[in-house]
Amino acid sequence: MIARRHQVALALTVVLTAAAACQSQDHRPGERPGRPAPAGARGFTLVASGDILPHTTVIDRARFDGGGVAYDFRPMLAGIAPVVSRADVALCHMETVYGANGDYTGYPAFKSPPEIAAALAATGYDGCSTASNHSLDDGAAGVQRTLDALDAAGVRHAGTARTEAEGNSVTLLRAGPARVAHLAYTYDTNG
């Protein structure tokens, strides 16, 4: 039941994003309906999607798609890749931390396979927020593994940090001539 709701939510996100992209083609970047665009103005496209939240059934499917010996999340994300990859900036929310050595779990304390980071990069995501109520499901080690895997995949991140200095820095992304600050916060960490 939960997986079906997430599939519906994902499909709805894709449809709404595609509709917004189609609508944006009716206007020049920086133009507001009824007003001309300022001289030299250039807009950018932003795709922002919600929770990447691998429950046990999603992890099992990724293992199946990986031939039973690896975890491949790319087939599950293939349907949104055309929308995500065309955006100037594409952000997701990585709800869970990554586990290690096959120790992957779903609800209530999530530890996802780190291979999801490479799948997010292949889909076209530039960054992910990592601050959530599940950020500390596997303590500091889970945060470390998650950020290391995102870094290795070339996916920027905001919300959790390995050090105080990293936590005090702001993640800046380029969107043409614009710089976009990516900030992320959570209200709770499940105790």
TORMIGU-897281 format. One record per residue (C-alpha): x, y, z. Coordinates in steps of 0.25 Angstrom, whole numbers, plus 5000, padded with zeros to 4 digits. Layout:
# TORMIGU-897281
<rec px="X" py="Y" pz="Z"/>
...
***
This chain:
# TORMIGU-897281
<rec px="5000" py="5000" pz="5000"/>
<rec px="5011" py="5010" pz="5004"/>
<rec px="5019" py="5007" pz="4991"/>
<rec px="5007" py="5009" pz="4982"/>
<rec px="5005" py="5023" pz="4989"/>
<rec px="5019" py="5026" pz="4986"/>
<rec px="5018" py="5022" pz="4971"/>
<rec px="5005" py="5030" pz="4970"/>
<rec px="5012" py="5042" pz="4976"/>
<rec px="5024" py="5040" pz="4967"/>
<rec px="5016" py="5039" pz="4955"/>
<rec px="5008" py="5052" pz="4959"/>
<rec px="5021" py="5059" pz="4962"/>
<rec px="5026" py="5056" pz="4947"/>
<rec px="5013" py="5060" pz="4941"/>
<rec px="5012" py="5073" pz="4949"/>
<rec px="5027" py="5076" pz="4945"/>
<rec px="5025" py="5073" pz="4931"/>
<rec px="5012" py="5082" pz="4931"/>
<rec px="5020" py="5093" pz="4937"/>
<rec px="5031" py="5091" pz="4927"/>
<rec px="5021" py="5092" pz="4915"/>
<rec px="5015" py="5104" pz="4921"/>
<rec px="5028" py="5111" pz="4923"/>
<rec px="5031" py="5110" pz="4908"/>
<rec px="5019" py="5120" pz="4905"/>
<rec px="5028" py="5131" pz="4911"/>
<rec px="5042" py="5135" pz="4910"/>
<rec px="5051" py="5133" pz="4922"/>
<rec px="5049" py="5144" pz="4932"/>
<rec px="5036" py="5149" pz="4925"/>
<rec px="5023" py="5150" pz="4933"/>
<rec px="5010" py="5149" pz="4926"/>
<rec px="5006" py="5163" pz="4922"/>
<rec px="5020" py="5169" pz="4925"/>
<rec px="5032" py="5169" pz="4916"/>
<rec px="5045" py="5162" pz="4921"/>
<rec px="5056" py="5171" pz="4926"/>
<rec px="5067" py="5174" pz="4916"/>
<rec px="5077" py="5163" pz="4918"/>
<rec px="5069" py="5154" pz="4927"/>
<rec px="5071" py="5140" pz="4927"/>
<rec px="5063" py="5130" pz="4935"/>
<rec px="5066" py="5115" pz="4939"/>
<rec px="5058" py="5103" pz="4940"/>
<rec px="5057" py="5096" pz="4954"/>
<rec px="5052" py="5082" pz="4957"/>
<rec px="5050" py="5078" pz="4971"/>
<rec px="5045" py="5065" pz="4975"/>
<rec px="5041" py="5059" pz="4988"/>
<rec px="5045" py="5047" pz="4997"/>
<rec px="5055" py="5037" pz="4991"/>
<rec px="5050" py="5027" pz="5002"/>
<rec px="5054" py="5012" pz="4999"/>
<rec px="5045" py="5003" pz="5007"/>
<rec px="5049" py="4988" pz="5007"/>
<rec px="5041" py="4985" pz="4995"/>
<rec px="5048" py="4996" pz="4987"/>
<rec px="5061" py="4991" pz="4992"/>
<rec px="5057" py="4977" pz="4988"/>
<rec px="5053" py="4982" pz="4974"/>
<rec px="5067" py="4989" pz="4972"/>
<rec px="5074" py="4976" pz="4976"/>
<rec px="5065" py="4968" pz="4966"/>
<rec px="5069" py="4979" pz="4955"/>
<rec px="5083" py="4977" pz="4959"/>
<rec px="5083" py="4963" pz="4956"/>
<rec px="5082" py="4958" pz="4970"/>
<rec px="5097" py="4962" pz="4973"/>
<rec px="5096" py="4977" pz="4973"/>
<rec px="5086" py="4988" pz="4975"/>
<rec px="5081" py="4996" pz="4962"/>
<rec px="5071" py="5007" pz="4964"/>
<rec px="5073" py="5013" pz="4950"/>
<rec px="5061" py="5005" pz="4944"/>
<rec px="5052" py="5011" pz="4955"/>
<rec px="5056" py="5025" pz="4952"/>
<rec px="5057" py="5024" pz="4937"/>
<rec px="5043" py="5029" pz="4935"/>
<rec px="5046" py="5043" pz="4941"/>
<rec px="5060" py="5044" pz="4935"/>
<rec px="5056" py="5052" pz="4923"/>
<rec px="5050" py="5063" pz="4932"/>
<rec px="5060" py="5063" pz="4942"/>
<rec px="5072" py="5063" pz="4933"/>
<rec px="5067" py="5075" pz="4925"/>
<rec px="5066" py="5084" pz="4937"/>
<rec px="5077" py="5094" pz="4939"/>
<rec px="5076" py="5090" pz="4954"/>
<rec px="5070" py="5077" pz="4959"/>
<rec px="5068" py="5074" pz="4974"/>
<rec px="5063" py="5062" pz="4981"/>
<rec px="5061" py="5059" pz="4996"/>
<rec px="5069" py="5047" pz="5000"/>
<rec px="5060" py="5043" pz="5012"/>
<rec px="5069" py="5032" pz="5017"/>
<rec px="5084" py="5029" pz="5021"/>
<rec px="5092" py="5018" pz="5014"/>
<rec px="5096" py="5005" pz="5020"/>
<rec px="5108" py="4997" pz="5018"/>
<rec px="5112" py="4982" pz="5014"/>
<rec px="5098" py="4978" pz="5011"/>
<rec px="5092" py="4983" pz="5024"/>
<rec px="5080" py="4990" pz="5018"/>
<rec px="5067" py="4992" pz="5024"/>
<rec px="5053" py="4999" pz="5022"/>
<rec px="5044" py="5004" pz="5032"/>
<rec px="5045" py="5008" pz="5043"/>
<rec px="5060" py="5011" pz="5043"/>
<rec px="5064" py="5012" pz="5029"/>
<rec px="5078" py="5008" pz="5023"/>
<rec px="5078" py="5009" pz="5008"/>
<rec px="5088" py="5003" pz="4998"/>
<rec px="5098" py="5014" pz="4994"/>
<rec px="5097" py="5010" pz="4980"/>
<rec px="5085" py="5019" pz="4980"/>
<rec px="5094" py="5031" pz="4979"/>
<rec px="5099" py="5027" pz="4965"/>
<rec px="5085" py="5025" pz="4960"/>
<rec px="5081" py="5039" pz="4965"/>
<rec px="5093" py="5044" pz="4957"/>
<rec px="5090" py="5036" pz="4945"/>
<rec px="5076" py="5041" pz="4945"/>
<rec px="5081" py="5056" pz="4945"/>
<rec px="5080" py="5060" pz="4959"/>
<rec px="5090" py="5071" pz="4963"/>
<rec px="5087" py="5071" pz="4978"/>
<rec px="5079" py="5065" pz="4989"/>
<rec px="5074" py="5070" pz="5003"/>
<rec px="5078" py="5060" pz="5013"/>
<rec px="5072" py="5066" pz="5026"/>
<rec px="5060" py="5058" pz="5030"/>
<rec px="5054" py="5050" pz="5042"/>
<rec px="5062" py="5038" pz="5037"/>
<rec px="5076" py="5046" pz="5036"/>
<rec px="5081" py="5039" pz="5049"/>
<rec px="5075" py="5025" pz="5047"/>
<rec px="5089" py="5019" pz="5047"/>
<rec px="5096" py="5030" pz="5055"/>
<rec px="5108" py="5038" pz="5050"/>
<rec px="5113" py="5026" pz="5042"/>
<rec px="5101" py="5026" pz="5033"/>
<rec px="5102" py="5041" pz="5031"/>
<rec px="5117" py="5039" pz="5027"/>
<rec px="5114" py="5027" pz="5017"/>
<rec px="5102" py="5035" pz="5011"/>
<rec px="5110" py="5048" pz="5008"/>
<rec px="5122" py="5040" pz="5004"/>
<rec px="5114" py="5032" pz="4993"/>
<rec px="5107" py="5045" pz="4989"/>
<rec px="5121" py="5052" pz="4987"/>
<rec px="5126" py="5040" pz="4979"/>
<rec px="5114" py="5040" pz="4970"/>
<rec px="5116" py="5055" pz="4968"/>
<rec px="5102" py="5059" pz="4975"/>
<rec px="5103" py="5071" pz="4983"/>
<rec px="5096" py="5071" pz="4997"/>
<rec px="5090" py="5080" pz="5008"/>
<rec px="5085" py="5077" pz="5021"/>
<rec px="5094" py="5068" pz="5028"/>
<rec px="5109" py="5069" pz="5030"/>
<rec px="5121" py="5061" pz="5034"/>
<rec px="5128" py="5073" pz="5041"/>
<rec px="5124" py="5086" pz="5048"/>
<rec px="5131" py="5093" pz="5036"/>
<rec px="5123" py="5086" pz="5026"/>
<rec px="5110" py="5088" pz="5034"/>
<rec px="5113" py="5103" pz="5034"/>
<rec px="5115" py="5104" pz="5019"/>
<rec px="5105" py="5107" pz="5008"/>
<rec px="5103" py="5098" pz="4996"/>
<rec px="5103" py="5106" pz="4984"/>
<rec px="5099" py="5101" pz="4970"/>
<rec px="5100" py="5108" pz="4957"/>
<rec px="5088" py="5110" pz="4948"/>
<rec px="5094" py="5117" pz="4936"/>
<rec px="5098" py="5131" pz="4941"/>
<rec px="5090" py="5129" pz="4954"/>
<rec px="5095" py="5123" pz="4967"/>
<rec px="5085" py="5115" pz="4975"/>
<rec px="5087" py="5113" pz="4990"/>
<rec px="5081" py="5099" pz="4994"/>
<rec px="5077" py="5099" pz="5008"/>
<rec px="5071" py="5088" pz="5016"/>
<rec px="5066" py="5086" pz="5030"/>
<rec px="5058" py="5076" pz="5038"/>
<rec px="5048" py="5077" pz="5050"/>
<rec px="5052" py="5064" pz="5057"/>
<rec px="5061" py="5052" pz="5056"/>
<rec px="5052" py="5042" pz="5062"/>
<rec px="5058" py="5043" pz="5076"/>
***
